[in-house]
Amino acid sequence: MPVMYKCSVCGSELYSFEKVGQDFYGLPTPSELAIKLGGKCPKCRSGLKSAGVENIKLFK
Ligand SMILES: [Zn+2]
């Protein structure tokens, strides 16, 4: 099941992870992702630490 992280402010896709194993090995946590993106949404510039990141699981 692919997992997508979205900015909780503007809803833009920040990161998607399609090869999730049984135990989510390799999937960055929302806080790790925020660090990776410099703490800001690349689209709306909202601070990801304060605004948060939504973890969306995609069912296909
Ligand atoms: Zn955003």
N, CA, C, O and the ligand as a Tripos MOL2 file, in Angstrom:
@<TRIPOS>MOLECULE
protein
  241   239    61     0     0
PROTEIN
NO_CHARGES

@<TRIPOS>ATOM
      1 N           0.8400   -1.1920    0.0000 N.3       1 MET1
      2 CA          0.0000    0.0000    0.0000 C.3       1 MET1
      3 C           0.8790    1.2480    0.0000 C.2       1 MET1
      4 O           1.6440    1.4570    0.9420 O.2       1 MET1
      5 N           0.7870    2.0650   -1.0200 N.am      2 PRO2
      6 CA          1.6210    3.2710   -1.0310 C.3       2 PRO2
      7 C           1.1960    4.2400    0.0750 C.2       2 PRO2
      8 O           0.0320    4.2880    0.4720 O.2       2 PRO2
      9 N           2.1410    4.9810    0.5410 N.am      3 VAL3
     10 CA          1.8770    5.9990    1.5630 C.3       3 VAL3
     11 C           2.2970    7.3430    1.0050 C.2       3 VAL3
     12 O           3.3550    7.4750    0.3900 O.2       3 VAL3
     13 N           1.4610    8.3320    1.2270 N.am      4 MET4
     14 CA          1.7800    9.6720    0.7510 C.3       4 MET4
     15 C           1.7380   10.6420    1.9220 C.2       4 MET4
     16 O           0.8480   10.5900    2.7710 O.2       4 MET4
     17 N           2.7160   11.5170    1.9440 N.am      5 TYR5
     18 CA          2.6830   12.6070    2.9180 C.3       5 TYR5
     19 C           2.2640   13.8650    2.1960 C.2       5 TYR5
     20 O           2.7740   14.1970    1.1260 O.2       5 TYR5
     21 N           1.3200   14.5580    2.8100 N.am      6 LYS6
     22 CA          0.8560   15.8180    2.2360 C.3       6 LYS6
     23 C           1.0140   16.9410    3.2370 C.2       6 LYS6
     24 O           0.9440   16.7350    4.4490 O.2       6 LYS6
     25 N           1.2300   18.1320    2.7080 N.am      7 CYS7
     26 CA          1.2200   19.3230    3.5450 C.3       7 CYS7
     27 C          -0.1900   19.4960    4.0880 C.2       7 CYS7
     28 O          -1.1590   19.4520    3.3310 O.2       7 CYS7
     29 N          -0.3070   19.6930    5.4050 N.am      8 SER8
     30 CA         -1.6450   19.8060    5.9700 C.3       8 SER8
     31 C          -2.2550   21.1790    5.7420 C.2       8 SER8
     32 O          -3.4310   21.3880    6.0390 O.2       8 SER8
     33 N          -1.4780   22.1140    5.2210 N.am      9 VAL9
     34 CA         -2.0020   23.4490    4.9420 C.3       9 VAL9
     35 C          -2.5360   23.5400    3.5140 C.2       9 VAL9
     36 O          -3.6980   23.8900    3.3070 O.2       9 VAL9
     37 N          -1.6940   23.2280    2.5330 N.am     10 CYS10
     38 CA         -2.1040   23.4060    1.1410 C.3      10 CYS10
     39 C          -2.4600   22.0840    0.4600 C.2      10 CYS10
     40 O          -3.0180   22.0780   -0.6370 O.2      10 CYS10
     41 N          -2.1410   20.9830    1.1030 N.am     11 GLY11
     42 CA         -2.5170   19.6840    0.5500 C.3      11 GLY11
     43 C          -1.6190   19.1940   -0.5680 C.2      11 GLY11
     44 O          -1.9240   18.1900   -1.2120 O.2      11 GLY11
     45 N          -0.5110   19.8890   -0.8090 N.am     12 SER12
     46 CA          0.3590   19.4220   -1.8870 C.3      12 SER12
     47 C           1.1540   18.2000   -1.4370 C.2      12 SER12
     48 O           1.4790   18.0410   -0.2600 O.2      12 SER12
     49 N           1.4490   17.3640   -2.3870 N.am     13 GLU13
     50 CA          2.1680   16.1330   -2.0830 C.3      13 GLU13
     51 C           3.6180   16.4560   -1.7550 C.2      13 GLU13
     52 O           4.3160   17.1010   -2.5380 O.2      13 GLU13
     53 N           4.0610   16.0030   -0.5970 N.am     14 LEU14
     54 CA          5.4490   16.2490   -0.1980 C.3      14 LEU14
     55 C           6.3290   15.0650   -0.5250 C.2      14 LEU14
     56 O           7.4840   15.2140   -0.9240 O.2      14 LEU14
     57 N           5.7630   13.8910   -0.3480 N.am     15 TYR15
     58 CA          6.5750   12.6910   -0.4990 C.3      15 TYR15
     59 C           5.6380   11.5030   -0.6300 C.2      15 TYR15
     60 O           4.6420   11.4120    0.0880 O.2      15 TYR15
     61 N           5.9460   10.6100   -1.5260 N.am     16 SER16
     62 CA          5.1730    9.3710   -1.5690 C.3      16 SER16
     63 C           6.1300    8.1950   -1.5430 C.2      16 SER16
     64 O           7.2220    8.2350   -2.1100 O.2      16 SER16
     65 N           5.6990    7.1780   -0.8870 N.am     17 PHE17
     66 CA          6.5340    6.0090   -0.6820 C.3      17 PHE17
     67 C           5.7430    4.8090   -1.1610 C.2      17 PHE17
     68 O           4.7420    4.4340   -0.5490 O.2      17 PHE17
     69 N           6.1830    4.2100   -2.2430 N.am     18 GLU18
     70 CA          5.3680    3.1680   -2.8530 C.3      18 GLU18
     71 C           5.8120    1.7610   -2.5470 C.2      18 GLU18
     72 O           5.0680    0.8020   -2.7530 O.2      18 GLU18
     73 N           7.0350    1.6410   -2.0520 N.am     19 LYS19
     74 CA          7.5220    0.2900   -1.7930 C.3      19 LYS19
     75 C           7.6300    0.0350   -0.2920 C.2      19 LYS19
     76 O           8.7060   -0.2090    0.2530 O.2      19 LYS19
     77 N           6.4910    0.1010    0.3330 N.am     20 VAL20
     78 CA          6.4490   -0.0690    1.7820 C.3      20 VAL20
     79 C           6.4510   -1.5550    2.1120 C.2      20 VAL20
     80 O           5.6410   -2.3260    1.5980 O.2      20 VAL20
     81 N           7.3640   -1.9300    2.9670 N.am     21 GLY21
     82 CA          7.4160   -3.3210    3.3990 C.3      21 GLY21
     83 C           6.4210   -3.5790    4.5110 C.2      21 GLY21
     84 O           5.6210   -2.7140    4.8650 O.2      21 GLY21
     85 N           6.4830   -4.7520    5.0400 N.am     22 GLN22
     86 CA          5.5370   -5.1490    6.0860 C.3      22 GLN22
     87 C           5.6060   -4.2350    7.3050 C.2      22 GLN22
     88 O           4.5900   -3.9230    7.9250 O.2      22 GLN22
     89 N           6.8070   -3.8180    7.6290 N.am     23 ASP23
     90 CA          6.9810   -3.0690    8.8650 C.3      23 ASP23
     91 C           7.3220   -1.6000    8.5980 C.2      23 ASP23
     92 O           7.8510   -0.9120    9.4710 O.2      23 ASP23
     93 N           7.0190   -1.1320    7.4010 N.am     24 PHE24
     94 CA          7.2570    0.2570    7.0290 C.3      24 PHE24
     95 C           8.7420    0.6110    7.0840 C.2      24 PHE24
     96 O           9.1020    1.7760    7.2540 O.2      24 PHE24
     97 N           9.5790   -0.3730    6.9410 N.am     25 TYR25
     98 CA         11.0150   -0.1060    6.9530 C.3      25 TYR25
     99 C          11.3650    0.8220    5.8020 C.2      25 TYR25
    100 O          10.9530    0.5910    4.6660 O.2      25 TYR25
    101 N          12.1090    1.8470    6.0890 N.am     26 GLY26
    102 CA         12.5210    2.7730    5.0410 C.3      26 GLY26
    103 C          11.6070    3.9650    4.8620 C.2      26 GLY26
    104 O          11.9460    4.9030    4.1410 O.2      26 GLY26
    105 N          10.4680    3.9450    5.5000 N.am     27 LEU27
    106 CA          9.5570    5.0830    5.3810 C.3      27 LEU27
    107 C           9.9700    6.1680    6.3730 C.2      27 LEU27
    108 O          10.0270    5.9190    7.5770 O.2      27 LEU27
    109 N          10.2570    7.3710    5.8720 N.am     28 PRO28
    110 CA         10.6260    8.4290    6.8230 C.3      28 PRO28
    111 C           9.4290    8.8450    7.6620 C.2      28 PRO28
    112 O           8.2900    8.8330    7.1940 O.2      28 PRO28
    113 N           9.6990    9.2080    8.8920 N.am     29 THR29
    114 CA          8.6240    9.7300    9.7310 C.3      29 THR29
    115 C           8.3180   11.1580    9.2820 C.2      29 THR29
    116 O           9.1470   11.7910    8.6290 O.2      29 THR29
    117 N           7.1450   11.6640    9.6240 N.am     30 PRO30
    118 CA          6.8310   13.0610    9.2530 C.3      30 PRO30
    119 C           7.8850   14.0510    9.7400 C.2      30 PRO30
    120 O           8.1740   15.0270    9.0480 O.2      30 PRO30
    121 N           8.4610   13.8190   10.9130 N.am     31 SER31
    122 CA          9.4770   14.7690   11.3900 C.3      31 SER31
    123 C          10.7660   14.6520   10.5930 C.2      31 SER31
    124 O          11.4350   15.6550   10.3440 O.2      31 SER31
    125 N          11.1220   13.4300   10.1870 N.am     32 GLU32
    126 CA         12.3000   13.2610    9.3350 C.3      32 GLU32
    127 C          12.0840   13.9280    7.9850 C.2      32 GLU32
    128 O          12.9930   14.5350    7.4190 O.2      32 GLU32
    129 N          10.8740   13.8030    7.4870 N.am     33 LEU33
    130 CA         10.5480   14.4220    6.2050 C.3      33 LEU33
    131 C          10.6180   15.9400    6.3060 C.2      33 LEU33
    132 O          11.1170   16.6020    5.3960 O.2      33 LEU33
    133 N          10.1270   16.4840    7.3910 N.am     34 ALA34
    134 CA         10.1760   17.9340    7.6000 C.3      34 ALA34
    135 C          11.6130   18.4290    7.5960 C.2      34 ALA34
    136 O          11.9130   19.4820    7.0330 O.2      34 ALA34
    137 N          12.5020   17.6660    8.2240 N.am     35 ILE35
    138 CA         13.9180   18.0350    8.2460 C.3      35 ILE35
    139 C          14.4880   17.9730    6.8330 C.2      35 ILE35
    140 O          15.2310   18.8590    6.4120 O.2      35 ILE35
    141 N          14.1290   16.9150    6.1090 N.am     36 LYS36
    142 CA         14.6180   16.7240    4.7550 C.3      36 LYS36
    143 C          14.2130   17.8680    3.8290 C.2      36 LYS36
    144 O          14.9600   18.2380    2.9230 O.2      36 LYS36
    145 N          13.0350   18.4180    4.0630 N.am     37 LEU37
    146 CA         12.5240   19.4980    3.2230 C.3      37 LEU37
    147 C          12.8950   20.8710    3.7720 C.2      37 LEU37
    148 O          12.3960   21.8910    3.2940 O.2      37 LEU37
    149 N          13.7650   20.8970    4.7680 N.am     38 GLY38
    150 CA         14.2030   22.1720    5.3250 C.3      38 GLY38
    151 C          13.1720   22.7820    6.2590 C.2      38 GLY38
    152 O          13.2350   23.9740    6.5590 O.2      38 GLY38
    153 N          12.2240   21.9770    6.7230 N.am     39 GLY39
    154 CA         11.2360   22.4520    7.6990 C.3      39 GLY39
    155 C          10.0860   23.2220    7.0890 C.2      39 GLY39
    156 O           9.2240   23.7270    7.8090 O.2      39 GLY39
    157 N          10.0630   23.3190    5.7550 N.am     40 LYS40
    158 CA          8.9970   24.0960    5.1150 C.3      40 LYS40
    159 C           8.4000   23.3480    3.9410 C.2      40 LYS40
    160 O           9.0790   22.5760    3.2650 O.2      40 LYS40
    161 N           7.1370   23.5850    3.7140 N.am     41 CYS41
    162 CA          6.4940   23.0730    2.5130 C.3      41 CYS41
    163 C           7.0920   23.7950    1.3140 C.2      41 CYS41
    164 O           7.1220   25.0250    1.2940 O.2      41 CYS41
    165 N           7.5760   23.0490    0.2990 N.am     42 PRO42
    166 CA          8.1800   23.7210   -0.8670 C.3      42 PRO42
    167 C           7.1760   24.5530   -1.6620 C.2      42 PRO42
    168 O           7.5690   25.4320   -2.4280 O.2      42 PRO42
    169 N           5.9020   24.2840   -1.4870 N.am     43 LYS43
    170 CA          4.8880   24.9960   -2.2730 C.3      43 LYS43
    171 C           4.3590   26.2460   -1.5670 C.2      43 LYS43
    172 O           4.4020   27.3450   -2.1190 O.2      43 LYS43
    173 N           3.8650   26.0680   -0.3570 N.am     44 CYS44
    174 CA          3.2360   27.2060    0.3220 C.3      44 CYS44
    175 C           4.1110   27.8250    1.4030 C.2      44 CYS44
    176 O           3.7360   28.8290    2.0090 O.2      44 CYS44
    177 N           5.2860   27.2240    1.6520 N.am     45 ARG45
    178 CA          6.2440   27.7550    2.6180 C.3      45 ARG45
    179 C           5.7530   27.7070    4.0610 C.2      45 ARG45
    180 O           6.3090   28.3760    4.9320 O.2      45 ARG45
    181 N           4.7300   26.9290    4.3070 N.am     46 SER46
    182 CA          4.3010   26.7820    5.6860 C.3      46 SER46
    183 C           5.3290   25.9650    6.4490 C.2      46 SER46
    184 O           5.9280   25.0400    5.8990 O.2      46 SER46
    185 N           5.5290   26.3000    7.6930 N.am     47 GLY47
    186 CA          6.4390   25.5180    8.5140 C.3      47 GLY47
    187 C           5.8300   24.1580    8.7890 C.2      47 GLY47
    188 O           4.7330   24.0630    9.3390 O.2      47 GLY47
    189 N           6.5310   23.1180    8.4130 N.am     48 LEU48
    190 CA          5.9610   21.7760    8.5690 C.3      48 LEU48
    191 C           5.9540   21.3130   10.0260 C.2      48 LEU48
    192 O           5.1570   20.4550   10.4080 O.2      48 LEU48
    193 N           6.8250   21.8740   10.8170 N.am     49 LYS49
    194 CA          6.8200   21.4590   12.2140 C.3      49 LYS49
    195 C           5.5980   21.9820   12.9510 C.2      49 LYS49
    196 O           5.0220   21.2810   13.7840 O.2      49 LYS49
    197 N           5.2040   23.2040   12.6470 N.am     50 SER50
    198 CA          4.0450   23.7520   13.3350 C.3      50 SER50
    199 C           2.7470   23.3470   12.6450 C.2      50 SER50
    200 O           1.7520   23.0450   13.3040 O.2      50 SER50
    201 N           2.7640   23.3440   11.3090 N.am     51 ALA51
    202 CA          1.5400   23.0410   10.5780 C.3      51 ALA51
    203 C           1.2680   21.5430   10.5270 C.2      51 ALA51
    204 O           0.1160   21.1100   10.5050 O.2      51 ALA51
    205 N           2.3330   20.7650   10.5090 N.am     52 GLY52
    206 CA          2.1550   19.3220   10.4850 C.3      52 GLY52
    207 C           2.1270   18.7570    9.0870 C.2      52 GLY52
    208 O           1.9540   19.4660    8.0960 O.2      52 GLY52
    209 N           2.3020   17.4700    9.0490 N.am     53 VAL53
    210 CA          2.2940   16.7350    7.7900 C.3      53 VAL53
    211 C           1.2390   15.6490    7.9050 C.2      53 VAL53
    212 O           1.1780   14.9250    8.8980 O.2      53 VAL53
    213 N           0.4170   15.5470    6.8850 N.am     54 GLU54
    214 CA         -0.5830   14.4960    6.9050 C.3      54 GLU54
    215 C          -0.0170   13.2190    6.3030 C.2      54 GLU54
    216 O           0.6740   13.2390    5.2850 O.2      54 GLU54
    217 N          -0.3170   12.1590    6.9330 N.am     55 ASN55
    218 CA          0.1110   10.8560    6.4440 C.3      55 ASN55
    219 C          -1.1070   10.1990    5.7880 C.2      55 ASN55
    220 O          -2.0590    9.8030    6.4610 O.2      55 ASN55
    221 N          -1.0520   10.0960    4.4820 N.am     56 ILE56
    222 CA         -2.1840    9.5610    3.7380 C.3      56 ILE56
    223 C          -1.8290    8.1700    3.2200 C.2      56 ILE56
    224 O          -0.8320    8.0040    2.5170 O.2      56 ILE56
    225 N          -2.6120    7.2080    3.5510 N.am     57 LYS57
    226 CA         -2.3980    5.8780    3.0020 C.3      57 LYS57
    227 C          -3.3100    5.6870    1.8010 C.2      57 LYS57
    228 O          -4.5220    5.8890    1.8710 O.2      57 LYS57
    229 N          -2.7030    5.3000    0.7240 N.am     58 LEU58
    230 CA         -3.4610    5.1730   -0.5120 C.3      58 LEU58
    231 C          -3.8630    3.7220   -0.7420 C.2      58 LEU58
    232 O          -3.0210    2.8250   -0.7540 O.2      58 LEU58
    233 N          -5.1090    3.5170   -0.9180 N.am     59 PHE59
    234 CA         -5.6150    2.1750   -1.1860 C.3      59 PHE59
    235 C          -5.8600    2.0390   -2.6770 C.2      59 PHE59
    236 O          -6.6040    2.8150   -3.2760 O.2      59 PHE59
    237 N          -5.2290    1.0550   -3.2530 N.am     60 LYS60
    238 CA         -5.4080    0.8960   -4.6960 C.3      60 LYS60
    239 C          -5.8220   -0.5290   -5.0030 C.2      60 LYS60
    240 O          -6.0260   -0.8750   -6.1670 O.2      60 LYS60
    241 ZN          1.9500   23.5000    1.7750 Zn       61 ZN61
@<TRIPOS>BOND
     1     1     2 1
     2     2     3 1
     3     3     4 2
     4     3     5 am
     5     5     6 1
     6     6     7 1
     7     7     8 2
     8     7     9 am
     9     9    10 1
    10    10    11 1
    11    11    12 2
    12    11    13 am
    13    13    14 1
    14    14    15 1
    15    15    16 2
    16    15    17 am
    17    17    18 1
    18    18    19 1
    19    19    20 2
    20    19    21 am
    21    21    22 1
    22    22    23 1
    23    23    24 2
    24    23    25 am
    25    25    26 1
    26    26    27 1
    27    27    28 2
    28    27    29 am
    29    29    30 1
    30    30    31 1
    31    31    32 2
    32    31    33 am
    33    33    34 1
    34    34    35 1
    35    35    36 2
    36    35    37 am
    37    37    38 1
    38    38    39 1
    39    39    40 2
    40    39    41 am
    41    41    42 1
    42    42    43 1
    43    43    44 2
    44    43    45 am
    45    45    46 1
    46    46    47 1
    47    47    48 2
    48    47    49 am
    49    49    50 1
    50    50    51 1
    51    51    52 2
    52    51    53 am
    53    53    54 1
    54    54    55 1
    55    55    56 2
    56    55    57 am
    57    57    58 1
    58    58    59 1
    59    59    60 2
    60    59    61 am
    61    61    62 1
    62    62    63 1
    63    63    64 2
    64    63    65 am
    65    65    66 1
    66    66    67 1
    67    67    68 2
    68    67    69 am
    69    69    70 1
    70    70    71 1
    71    71    72 2
    72    71    73 am
    73    73    74 1
    74    74    75 1
    75    75    76 2
    76    75    77 am
    77    77    78 1
    78    78    79 1
    79    79    80 2
    80    79    81 am
    81    81    82 1
    82    82    83 1
    83    83    84 2
    84    83    85 am
    85    85    86 1
    86    86    87 1
    87    87    88 2
    88    87    89 am
    89    89    90 1
    90    90    91 1
    91    91    92 2
    92    91    93 am
    93    93    94 1
    94    94    95 1
    95    95    96 2
    96    95    97 am
    97    97    98 1
    98    98    99 1
    99    99   100 2
   100    99   101 am
   101   101   102 1
   102   102   103 1
   103   103   104 2
   104   103   105 am
   105   105   106 1
   106   106   107 1
   107   107   108 2
   108   107   109 am
   109   109   110 1
   110   110   111 1
   111   111   112 2
   112   111   113 am
   113   113   114 1
   114   114   115 1
   115   115   116 2
   116   115   117 am
   117   117   118 1
   118   118   119 1
   119   119   120 2
   120   119   121 am
   121   121   122 1
   122   122   123 1
   123   123   124 2
   124   123   125 am
   125   125   126 1
   126   126   127 1
   127   127   128 2
   128   127   129 am
   129   129   130 1
   130   130   131 1
   131   131   132 2
   132   131   133 am
   133   133   134 1
   134   134   135 1
   135   135   136 2
   136   135   137 am
   137   137   138 1
   138   138   139 1
   139   139   140 2
   140   139   141 am
   141   141   142 1
   142   142   143 1
   143   143   144 2
   144   143   145 am
   145   145   146 1
   146   146   147 1
   147   147   148 2
   148   147   149 am
   149   149   150 1
   150   150   151 1
   151   151   152 2
   152   151   153 am
   153   153   154 1
   154   154   155 1
   155   155   156 2
   156   155   157 am
   157   157   158 1
   158   158   159 1
   159   159   160 2
   160   159   161 am
   161   161   162 1
   162   162   163 1
   163   163   164 2
   164   163   165 am
   165   165   166 1
   166   166   167 1
   167   167   168 2
   168   167   169 am
   169   169   170 1
   170   170   171 1
   171   171   172 2
   172   171   173 am
   173   173   174 1
   174   174   175 1
   175   175   176 2
   176   175   177 am
   177   177   178 1
   178   178   179 1
   179   179   180 2
   180   179   181 am
   181   181   182 1
   182   182   183 1
   183   183   184 2
   184   183   185 am
   185   185   186 1
   186   186   187 1
   187   187   188 2
   188   187   189 am
   189   189   190 1
   190   190   191 1
   191   191   192 2
   192   191   193 am
   193   193   194 1
   194   194   195 1
   195   195   196 2
   196   195   197 am
   197   197   198 1
   198   198   199 1
   199   199   200 2
   200   199   201 am
   201   201   202 1
   202   202   203 1
   203   203   204 2
   204   203   205 am
   205   205   206 1
   206   206   207 1
   207   207   208 2
   208   207   209 am
   209   209   210 1
   210   210   211 1
   211   211   212 2
   212   211   213 am
   213   213   214 1
   214   214   215 1
   215   215   216 2
   216   215   217 am
   217   217   218 1
   218   218   219 1
   219   219   220 2
   220   219   221 am
   221   221   222 1
   222   222   223 1
   223   223   224 2
   224   223   225 am
   225   225   226 1
   226   226   227 1
   227   227   228 2
   228   227   229 am
   229   229   230 1
   230   230   231 1
   231   231   232 2
   232   231   233 am
   233   233   234 1
   234   234   235 1
   235   235   236 2
   236   235   237 am
   237   237   238 1
   238   238   239 1
   239   239   240 2
@<TRIPOS>SUBSTRUCTURE
     1 MET1         2 RESIDUE 1 A MET
     2 PRO2         6 RESIDUE 1 A PRO
     3 VAL3        10 RESIDUE 1 A VAL
     4 MET4        14 RESIDUE 1 A MET
     5 TYR5        18 RESIDUE 1 A TYR
     6 LYS6        22 RESIDUE 1 A LYS
     7 CYS7        26 RESIDUE 1 A CYS
     8 SER8        30 RESIDUE 1 A SER
     9 VAL9        34 RESIDUE 1 A VAL
    10 CYS10       38 RESIDUE 1 A CYS
    11 GLY11       42 RESIDUE 1 A GLY
    12 SER12       46 RESIDUE 1 A SER
    13 GLU13       50 RESIDUE 1 A GLU
    14 LEU14       54 RESIDUE 1 A LEU
    15 TYR15       58 RESIDUE 1 A TYR
    16 SER16       62 RESIDUE 1 A SER
    17 PHE17       66 RESIDUE 1 A PHE
    18 GLU18       70 RESIDUE 1 A GLU
    19 LYS19       74 RESIDUE 1 A LYS
    20 VAL20       78 RESIDUE 1 A VAL
    21 GLY21       82 RESIDUE 1 A GLY
    22 GLN22       86 RESIDUE 1 A GLN
    23 ASP23       90 RESIDUE 1 A ASP
    24 PHE24       94 RESIDUE 1 A PHE
    25 TYR25       98 RESIDUE 1 A TYR
    26 GLY26      102 RESIDUE 1 A GLY
    27 LEU27      106 RESIDUE 1 A LEU
    28 PRO28      110 RESIDUE 1 A PRO
    29 THR29      114 RESIDUE 1 A THR
    30 PRO30      118 RESIDUE 1 A PRO
    31 SER31      122 RESIDUE 1 A SER
    32 GLU32      126 RESIDUE 1 A GLU
    33 LEU33      130 RESIDUE 1 A LEU
    34 ALA34      134 RESIDUE 1 A ALA
    35 ILE35      138 RESIDUE 1 A ILE
    36 LYS36      142 RESIDUE 1 A LYS
    37 LEU37      146 RESIDUE 1 A LEU
    38 GLY38      150 RESIDUE 1 A GLY
    39 GLY39      154 RESIDUE 1 A GLY
    40 LYS40      158 RESIDUE 1 A LYS
    41 CYS41      162 RESIDUE 1 A CYS
    42 PRO42      166 RESIDUE 1 A PRO
    43 LYS43      170 RESIDUE 1 A LYS
    44 CYS44      174 RESIDUE 1 A CYS
    45 ARG45      178 RESIDUE 1 A ARG
    46 SER46      182 RESIDUE 1 A SER
    47 GLY47      186 RESIDUE 1 A GLY
    48 LEU48      190 RESIDUE 1 A LEU
    49 LYS49      194 RESIDUE 1 A LYS
    50 SER50      198 RESIDUE 1 A SER
    51 ALA51      202 RESIDUE 1 A ALA
    52 GLY52      206 RESIDUE 1 A GLY
    53 VAL53      210 RESIDUE 1 A VAL
    54 GLU54      214 RESIDUE 1 A GLU
    55 ASN55      218 RESIDUE 1 A ASN
    56 ILE56      222 RESIDUE 1 A ILE
    57 LYS57      226 RESIDUE 1 A LYS
    58 LEU58      230 RESIDUE 1 A LEU
    59 PHE59      234 RESIDUE 1 A PHE
    60 LYS60      238 RESIDUE 1 A LYS
    61 ZN61       241 GROUP 0 **** ****
